[in-house]
Amino acid sequence: MMQNTLISELRSQDWIKELMKHANVYIVGGCVRDAFRLQPIKDIDIIVEGLPIDDVKELLKTFGRSILAGQSFSVIKFKPRFHEGEDFDIAVPRVDRKIGTGHKGFEVSTKGVTVLEDLKRRDFTINSMAINIKTGELLDPFNGKADLSNKILRATDEHAFVEDPLRIVRAIQFAARFRFSIEDNTLSMMKRNAHLIKEISGERILEEFEKILHKNGSSKIALDLIEQSDLDKALFDKKFNKNGFEHFDDLDPVSFYYVLASLGNVSPGQFYEKRLKGEYHMAKALRTLERYFDKFDESKPDEENKWNVFVMLRTSPMLANCEVLPEVVYKIIDEMKVGKIPMKMGDIPVSGHDIMQEFPISGSEIGDIINFMYKEALMNKFDWKDKLKTMDYLKKQ
């Protein structure tokens, strides 16, 4: 079993041996979950029970680099000498008490806290397991292994979403990635506390959405659960309006955020940029998609559709792989990708400088000729891949 291999590897480490002389040492959380799921493990979280965090740091200093990452959370980022993988996250057991809003509104206590108490304050039962590295004993006080086997996501504690409302989005993220069902009481708790998501920053919400998109998550499961949990109402102040939209199962990022915001009846570009605090290029792609989405129609002239696709991609090349555009757009993009018609500026080997040398014009007239050249090339009215033939065609117009 993968967990046995992981435990054996850790036992062989000198720094682990040193820690085990003085304390109980456990692997916890996601690495235990993924070991039982037989998934690759990149991040290893370790709990040291029985020593203050400063003593742990002191013991580790001869074995590699250790940095205390956040005094209040008592976590050490530890990189053993010659270790090439991710840093180990090493912590002491802690309990949290909510004293304010946001992810910093907590009072953290570590004195005398046991690993069992630490497991209780974690988000879901599948993440509330630990394995004693020395003995190999599994600590599973909330039956997380059974929930893992049954593909059920269950909150560890009834206050889970009050303590950290981001867990509502995280529940959706896990369910979408693992194809798990959310236990009924947990879903009810999510609905009761969905309004608290307003206190969570856009960056943290975006981070969970990105995990869905980049870790094989199901867009359909995510969007359905956003509605079922009332997260839609919390994000958009209204329930989803599904008219005109179909839930796709594997949306690209642009399409996901476009559908998400459109279901909420808000501007996708503005929602992504202002609420989620997302990056510029994605926001630009969403704004461009908004502008062009309704411009495409099978009944429109071929020339008009091709030009609109070209200008759309010229503004935001990311949209070449967008999955929510009308079928007519895909046909045009397919022609572009195989080189039948130009896809971007520069595909025609004629520059503005070439045009200036041949024609006595300047300024906006050059841009007009370039646009004309690409419009004609999109209809294959000349051999646009040949510079001389392109210039001959322009001279005849």
C-alpha positions, 0 to 999 in steps of 0.5 A, spaced: 500 500 500 502 507 498 501 509 505 506 503 508 511 505 502 510 513 505 511 511 512 517 507 511 520 512 507 519 517 512 522 512 518 528 512 514 529 519 514 534 522 520 530 528 522 524 524 523 528 519 527 530 525 531 523 528 532 521 521 534 526 521 540 522 526 543 515 526 540 509 523 537 510 524 529 504 523 524 502 525 517 496 528 517 490 531 512 491 531 505 497 526 504 493 521 508 487 521 504 491 521 497 495 515 500 489 511 501 486 514 494 493 511 491 494 518 488 501 521 487 503 525 494 506 532 493 505 535 499 506 532 506 504 535 512 506 533 519 504 534 526 509 533 532 505 532 538 508 533 545 513 539 543 513 546 542 514 549 535 520 552 537 523 546 540 521 542 533 525 548 529 531 547 534 531 540 533 530 540 525 536 546 524 542 541 523 538 537 518 536 542 513 533 549 512 527 551 516 522 557 516 517 559 521 511 560 516 506 564 520 507 565 528 500 564 529 499 558 525 505 555 528 507 551 521 515 550 519 516 550 512 522 544 512 527 542 507 532 537 508 539 537 505 539 534 498 531 534 498 529 535 491 521 535 492 516 540 496 518 543 503 515 539 508 509 542 512 511 541 520 506 543 525 504 542 532 497 540 534 492 546 534 485 549 535 482 555 533 477 560 536 473 564 531 474 572 534 472 576 527 471 575 520 475 573 514 481 568 514 485 572 519 479 572 524 482 566 529 485 566 535 490 560 535 492 555 541 497 550 541 499 549 548 497 542 551 493 540 544 493 533 542 493 530 535 486 528 536 483 535 538 487 538 531 483 533 527 477 535 529 478 542 527 479 540 520 474 541 514 472 534 512 472 527 515 477 525 509 482 530 511 481 528 518 486 522 519 493 521 521 498 516 521 503 515 527 510 514 523 513 510 528 507 505 529 503 505 523 497 506 527 491 510 523 488 515 527 481 516 524 476 518 529 471 521 524 471 515 520 474 518 514 477 512 511 469 509 510 467 516 507 473 516 502 471 508 500 464 510 500 465 517 496 462 521 501 464 528 503 462 530 510 464 536 515 468 534 521 464 538 525 458 542 525 461 549 526 466 547 520 463 552 515 462 558 521 469 557 522 471 558 515 466 559 510 471 558 504 470 551 506 463 551 502 467 552 496 472 547 498 467 542 499 464 543 492 472 543 489 473 536 492 466 533 490 467 536 483 475 533 483 473 526 486 466 525 484 464 525 491 457 526 493 456 531 499 452 528 505 445 531 506 447 534 513 453 537 510 450 540 504 444 543 509 450 546 513 453 549 507 446 552 505 445 555 512 452 558 512 453 560 504 451 568 506 458 568 510 462 567 503 461 575 503 467 575 508 472 571 504 476 574 499 476 573 492 483 571 491 481 565 496 475 563 492 478 563 485 484 559 488 479 553 489 475 554 482 482 554 479 483 547 483 477 545 479 479 547 473 486 544 473 485 538 477 481 534 473 474 537 476 467 536 473 464 543 471 457 540 471 458 537 478 461 544 481 456 548 477 450 544 480 453 544 487 454 552 487 446 552 486 444 546 491 448 550 496 446 557 495 453 559 494 450 562 487 445 567 491 451 569 496 456 570 490 450 574 485 445 576 490 440 571 486 439 564 484 442 562 478 438 563 471 439 557 467 435 559 461 439 559 455 445 555 458 447 548 458 452 545 463 458 542 460 462 537 464 469 539 462 469 546 461 475 550 459 477 556 464 474 562 460 468 558 459 467 556 466 467 563 468 463 565 463 458 560 464 458 561 472 457 569 471 452 568 466 448 564 470 448 569 476 446 574 470 452 579 471 458 581 467 463 575 467 469 580 466 467 584 471 465 579 476 472 575 475 476 582 475 472 585 481 470 579 485 475 574 484 480 579 483 483 574 477 489 576 473 488 581 467 489 576 461 483 572 463 479 578 465 480 581 458 478 574 455 471 574 458 470 581 456 472 580 449 467 574 449 462 578 452 462 583 446 462 578 441 458 572 444 452 574 440 455 577 434 455 570 431 450 567 427 449 561 421 444 566 418 449 572 417 454 572 411 460 568 411 465 574 411 462 577 417 462 571 421 469 570 419 471 577 420 468 577 427 472 571 429 478 574 427 478 580 431 475 576 437 482 572 437 486 578 435 484 581 441 484 575 446 488 569 443 485 565 449 478 564 446 481 560 440 479 554 445 473 556 448 468 551 448 461 555 449 461 559 442 456 557 437 458 552 432 459 556 426 465 559 430 468 552 431 468 551 424 471 557 422 477 556 428 478 549 425 479 552 418 484 557 421 488 552 425 489 548 419 492 554 415 486 555 410 485 562 412 489 567 417 488 566 424 492 572 427 496 578 425 502 576 422 500 570 418 500 574 412 507 576 410 505 583 408 507 589 414 505 596 414 512 598 412 511 594 406 504 598 404 507 604 406 513 603 401 508 601 395 502 606 397 503 614 398 499 613 405 500 614 412 496 613 419 489 610 419 489 609 412 495 603 413 490 600 418 484 600 413 488 597 408 491 591 413 484 590 415 481 590 408 487 585 406 485 580 412 478 581 410 479 579 403 484 573 405 479 570 410 475 569 404 481 566 400 480 571 394 488 571 393 494 567 395 495 570 402 501 566 404 505 569 398 507 576 399 508 578 392 501 575 390 498 579 396 501 586 394 499 585 387 492 583 389 492 590 393 495 594 387 489 592 383 484 594 388 
